[in-house]
Amino acid sequence: MLWLFLRLAFLNLWRHRRRTLLTLTSIACGCAVIMWMQSIIFGRNQNMIDIITSTYTGYLQIYHPDYLKTKLVNKSISEDQLQSKIIPQLGNTTWTPRLHLPTLISSGEESVPLQLEGIDPLREASITHLAHNLKSGEFLTAQDSCVRKEIYLGEAMADNLHVGLGEKLVVLTQATDGTLGNELFHVQGLFASGSPDFDKSIAFTHIRCAQDLAALKGYHEIVLKPQDTTAVDHLQSELQQKIPTFQVTTWRQAIPSVDTMIRYNDASLKMTIFILFTVITMGVINTLMMNLFERTKEFGVILSLGMTPRQLQLLVFLESSLLGLFGILAGTILGAGLVTYYRIVGFDMSPFFGSSTGTDGFVFDLIIHPIFQWLPYLKVAGWELIFLMLAGFYPAWKVSQMRPVEILRA
């Protein structure tokens, strides 16, 4: 019986081909736009996450519980704590230690304050792209102790200090033993991250040299890159339970402005999807209502021949369901084509954002390669189908209120 009603619903829709095709086109285009917008937003969000995590922050960070509150140099993680408490809990997670020193750096001609970062060059290369940003000279040398006092400087900062490769810089900082730590470093390499603000505010040296400068044997930060970068929040919660005496954060806490931008992108996407749902649903209701008024006599005849109002209600409901199903299928195919094309060539967002976009010293790419995710799309497609099926309820209810005698007399 259901097959008979499905066939009859299909034939009823096909009788008005132009109207049905226009409605299917509107559903398909709306569905394709939703798929494309989802993929663009996911691609842009992932681009922002990749930029901030590979430039400097990493995906997760472990700190002494008081470091982020006070930023005191002596609030550090000791070597023993790192080896005995933290590393055993990391499993296959890639990690690297860092030391943060507020310093005054001088070339003789100029003196400027900046953040000196002590890093392990080999481990750092497995998490960030600091070495890839090299413009001239060489990256920091791997060494077990501070034999070579090297500094890795941003090109913008080097211009401010009027120094070049191989030239000497004096670095001053407050040591943990109460003395003024000072040392002479030579410029090993110059980098350009794409963000002048970042390049002017930070410099890098080997972590052993930073420890000697600050008279400190520990670390301020352990930066992590998990195997599954999509499970960052889960890993944070898990690590915080395993090492409760330390503070575990993610890139969201490190750069909250980027997290806010991503949440804004997601909220804008949901709002746009809701608007499209509303427009498409109203279009389907309009089509069904037009069919209803044009077929009033027909409905009166089939009700007189024995079809019950509930069966007629089911017929109208199936028509709206078929419109939604075929429209979504067509839209999925069309959307997949759009996403595939832009995944290859990239989508240029410069007409919307200008020549650059970024926050907190990070510059994001304006050529976005969409990222398609089946589960979010299937959720949206499922809700869209439900919306379109619900669109058939009002016309179906109107049909169920008809009386055959009154219809045939009209």
C-alpha positions in Angstrom: 0.0 0.0 0.0 2.8 2.4 0.9 4.5 1.8 -2.5 1.2 2.7 -4.2 1.0 6.0 -2.3 4.7 6.7 -3.1 4.1 6.1 -6.8 1.0 8.3 -6.8 2.9 11.1 -4.9 5.7 11.0 -7.5 3.2 11.1 -10.4 1.4 14.1 -8.8 4.7 16.0 -8.5 5.7 15.2 -12.0 2.5 16.5 -13.5 3.7 20.0 -12.8 7.3 19.5 -14.0 8.3 23.1 -14.2 7.1 24.0 -10.7 8.5 20.8 -9.2 11.9 21.3 -10.9 12.1 24.9 -9.7 11.4 23.8 -6.2 13.9 20.9 -6.4 16.4 23.4 -7.8 15.9 25.8 -4.8 16.3 22.9 -2.3 19.4 21.5 -4.2 21.1 25.0 -4.4 20.4 25.6 -0.7 21.8 22.2 0.3 24.9 22.7 -1.9 25.5 26.2 -0.4 25.2 24.7 3.0 27.8 22.0 2.2 30.1 24.5 0.6 29.8 27.0 3.4 30.4 24.3 6.0 33.5 23.2 4.2 34.8 26.7 3.8 34.2 27.6 7.5 35.9 24.3 8.6 38.8 25.0 6.3 39.2 28.5 7.6 39.0 27.4 11.2 41.5 24.7 10.7 43.8 27.2 8.9 43.7 29.5 11.9 44.4 26.6 14.3 47.3 25.4 12.1 48.8 28.9 11.9 48.8 29.6 15.6 49.9 26.1 16.7 52.7 25.8 14.1 53.9 29.4 14.6 54.4 29.3 18.3 51.7 28.1 20.7 51.4 24.3 20.0 48.2 22.4 20.7 48.6 22.0 24.5 50.8 23.5 27.2 51.8 22.3 30.7 52.8 24.9 33.3 53.8 25.2 36.9 50.4 25.9 38.6 51.3 29.5 39.5 53.2 30.5 36.4 50.4 31.9 34.3 49.1 33.9 37.3 52.4 35.5 38.3 54.7 35.1 35.2 57.6 34.9 37.8 60.7 33.3 36.4 61.2 31.0 39.4 57.7 29.4 38.9 59.1 26.5 36.8 58.9 22.8 36.2 62.0 21.1 37.5 63.9 18.5 35.4 63.0 15.8 38.0 59.3 16.7 37.7 59.4 16.6 33.9 61.1 13.2 33.9 59.2 11.5 36.7 55.7 13.0 36.6 55.0 14.4 33.2 56.8 12.4 30.5 55.3 9.0 31.7 51.8 10.4 31.1 52.4 11.7 27.6 52.6 8.4 25.7 53.2 9.0 22.0 52.5 12.7 22.3 55.3 14.9 20.9 56.6 17.5 23.4 59.2 20.2 23.7 60.3 22.3 26.7 60.5 26.1 26.7 61.8 28.9 29.0 60.3 32.4 28.9 62.6 35.3 29.9 61.6 39.0 29.7 64.8 40.6 28.6 66.4 43.8 27.5 68.5 43.3 24.3 71.1 45.8 23.1 73.2 46.1 20.0 75.2 49.1 21.3 73.2 51.5 19.1 69.8 50.5 20.2 68.2 48.8 23.2 64.7 47.2 23.1 62.7 44.9 25.5 61.5 41.6 24.2 60.7 38.0 25.2 63.6 35.6 24.9 62.5 32.1 24.4 64.7 29.2 25.4 63.9 26.2 23.1 65.3 22.8 22.2 65.9 23.2 18.4 65.4 19.5 17.6 62.2 19.0 19.6 60.8 22.4 18.5 61.1 21.5 14.9 58.7 18.6 15.4 56.0 20.9 16.8 56.3 24.4 15.2 57.6 25.9 12.0 60.2 28.2 13.5 63.0 26.7 11.5 60.9 26.9 8.3 60.6 30.7 8.8 64.4 31.1 8.4 65.2 33.9 5.9 69.0 34.1 6.3 71.8 32.4 8.3 71.0 29.2 10.1 68.6 27.9 12.7 69.9 27.3 16.3 72.5 24.6 16.7 71.6 21.5 18.7 73.9 21.2 21.8 73.9 19.6 25.2 75.3 22.7 27.0 75.6 26.3 26.1 78.8 26.2 24.1 77.6 28.3 21.2 75.7 31.4 22.4 73.4 31.9 19.5 70.2 34.0 19.1 67.6 33.5 16.4 66.1 37.0 15.7 63.2 38.3 13.7 64.1 40.4 10.6 62.0 43.3 11.8 63.8 43.3 15.2 67.2 43.0 13.5 66.3 46.1 11.5 65.3 48.0 14.6 68.6 47.0 16.3 70.7 47.6 13.1 72.4 44.2 13.4 73.1 41.5 10.9 74.2 37.9 10.8 77.2 37.1 13.1 77.0 40.4 15.0 76.9 40.6 18.8 74.0 41.4 21.0 74.0 41.9 24.8 71.0 40.3 26.6 70.0 41.3 30.1 67.5 39.6 32.4 66.7 39.2 36.1 68.1 35.8 37.3 66.5 33.7 39.9 69.5 34.0 42.2 68.9 37.8 42.6 71.6 38.8 40.2 71.3 40.5 36.8 71.9 37.9 34.2 73.8 39.2 31.2 75.4 37.5 28.3 76.8 38.2 24.8 75.1 36.4 22.0 75.8 36.4 18.2 73.0 36.5 15.6 72.8 32.9 14.2 69.8 33.4 11.9 67.0 35.8 10.9 63.4 34.7 10.5 60.2 36.2 9.2 56.9 34.6 10.4 54.7 36.8 8.2 53.7 38.9 11.2 55.8 42.0 11.9 54.4 42.2 15.5 55.5 38.7 16.3 58.9 39.2 14.8 59.5 42.4 16.8 58.5 41.0 20.1 60.3 37.7 20.4 63.7 36.0 19.9 64.9 32.5 20.4 68.0 30.9 21.9 69.0 27.4 23.0 67.2 26.4 26.2 70.6 25.6 27.9 71.8 29.1 27.2 68.5 30.6 28.6 68.9 28.5 31.7 72.4 29.7 32.3 71.3 33.3 31.7 68.5 33.0 34.3 70.4 30.7 36.7 67.4 28.3 36.4 67.5 24.5 35.8 63.8 24.1 35.1 61.3 24.9 32.4 58.4 27.3 32.3 56.3 25.5 29.6 56.0 22.0 28.1 54.4 22.3 24.6 52.5 19.3 23.3 51.4 18.1 19.8 49.1 15.0 20.1 48.9 12.3 17.4 45.2 13.2 17.0 45.0 17.0 16.8 41.2 16.9 16.8 41.1 15.4 20.3 42.9 18.3 22.1 40.1 19.0 24.6 39.8 15.4 25.5 43.6 15.1 26.0 43.6 18.2 28.1 41.0 16.8 30.5 42.8 13.5 30.7 46.2 15.0 31.4 44.8 17.4 34.0 43.4 14.4 35.9 46.7 12.5 35.6 49.0 15.4 36.7 46.7 17.6 38.9 49.7 19.4 40.4 50.4 21.2 37.1 48.2 23.4 34.9 47.3 22.0 31.5 45.9 24.4 28.8 45.2 24.4 25.1 45.6 26.8 22.3 42.2 28.1 23.2 43.4 29.5 26.5 46.7 30.6 24.9 45.1 32.6 22.2 41.5 33.2 23.3 40.9 35.8 20.6 41.3 33.0 17.9 38.9 30.7 19.8 36.4 33.6 19.9 36.8 34.0 16.1 36.2 30.3 15.5 33.1 30.4 17.7 31.9 33.4 15.8 32.4 31.6 12.5 30.5 28.6 13.8 27.6 30.8 15.1 27.4 32.7 11.8 27.3 29.4 9.9 24.4 28.1 12.1 22.5 31.3 11.7 22.9 31.2 7.9 21.8 27.5 7.8 18.7 28.4 9.8 17.8 31.2 7.4 18.3 28.9 4.4 16.1 26.3 6.1 13.4 28.8 6.6 13.5 30.1 3.0 13.5 26.6 1.5 10.7 25.4 3.8 8.5 28.3 2.9 9.1 27.6 -0.8 8.1 24.0 -0.4 5.0 25.0 1.6 4.1 27.5 -1.2 4.5 24.8 -3.9 2.3 22.3 -2.0 -0.4 24.9 -1.3 -0.5 25.9 -4.9 -0.9 22.2 -5.8 -3.5 21.9 -3.2 -5.7 24.7 -4.5 -5.3 23.6 -8.1 -6.3 20.0 -7.2 -9.3 20.8 -5.0 -11.8 19.1 -7.4 -9.5 16.2 -7.8 -9.3 15.7 -4.0 -13.1 15.9 -3.8 -13.4 13.1 -6.3 -10.9 10.7 -4.7 -12.5 11.3 -1.3 -15.9 10.5 -2.8 -14.5 7.3 -4.3 -13.5 6.0 -0.8 -10.1 7.4 0.1 -10.0 8.5 3.7 -8.9 11.9 4.8 -6.0 10.3 6.6 -4.9 8.6 3.4 -5.1 11.8 1.5 -3.1 13.5 4.3 -0.4 10.8 3.9 -0.3 11.4 0.1 0.4 15.1 0.5 2.9 14.4 3.2 4.8 12.0 1.0 4.9 14.6 -1.8 6.7 17.0 0.5 9.0 14.2 1.7 9.9 13.3 -1.9 10.6 16.9 -2.8 13.0 17.1 0.2 14.7 13.8 -0.4 15.4 14.3 -4.1 16.4 18.0 -3.5 18.9 17.0 -0.8 20.4 14.2 -3.0 20.8 16.6 -5.9 22.2 19.3 -3.6 24.7 16.8 -2.1 26.0 16.0 -5.6 26.2 19.7 -6.6 27.9 20.6 -3.3 30.4 17.8 -3.5 31.4 19.2 -6.9 31.8 22.7 -5.5 33.9 21.5 -2.6 36.1 19.4 -4.8 36.8 22.3 -7.1 37.7 24.7 -4.4 39.7 22.1 -2.6 42.0 22.0 -5.6 42.2 25.7 -6.6 41.4 27.3 -3.1 38.9 29.9 -2.3 40.2 33.5 -2.3 38.8 35.4 0.7 40.7 38.6 0.0 37.7 40.4 -1.6 36.0 40.0 1.8 38.9 40.7 4.2 41.4 42.8 2.1 45.0 42.0 1.8 45.5 40.3 5.2 43.6 39.1 8.3 44.8 38.0 11.7 44.9 38.6 15.5 47.4 38.7 18.3 50.3 39.0 15.9 49.3 36.0 13.8 48.5 36.4 10.1 46.1 33.9 8.5 45.9 32.7 5.0 43.3 34.2 2.7 43.3 31.3 0.2 41.1 28.7 2.0 41.0 25.0 1.0 37.7 23.6 2.1 37.6 20.7 4.5 34.6 18.4 4.2 33.3 16.5 7.2 30.6 13.9 6.6 29.1 13.8 10.1 28.3 17.6 10.5 26.9 17.6 6.9 24.7 14.6 7.5 23.3 16.2 10.7 22.4 19.3 8.7 21.0 17.3 5.8 18.9 15.3 8.2 17.5 18.4 9.9 16.8 19.9 6.5 14.9 16.8 5.5 12.9 17.0 8.7 12.1 20.6 8.1 10.9 19.8 4.6 8.8 16.9 5.8 7.3 19.2 8.4 6.5 21.6 5.6 3.9 19.1 4.4 2.0 18.9 7.6 0.0 22.2 7.1 -1.1 21.4 3.5 -1.9 17.8 4.7 -3.9 19.2 7.6 -5.8 21.5 5.2 -6.6 18.5 3.0 -7.9 16.5 5.9 -10.5 19.2 6.7 -12.1 19.0 3.2 -15.6 17.7 2.8 -16.2 16.0 -0.6 -19.8 17.3 -1.0 -18.8 20.9 -0.4 -15.8 20.6 -2.7 -17.8 19.1 -5.6 -20.6 21.8 -5.2 -18.0 24.6 -5.5 
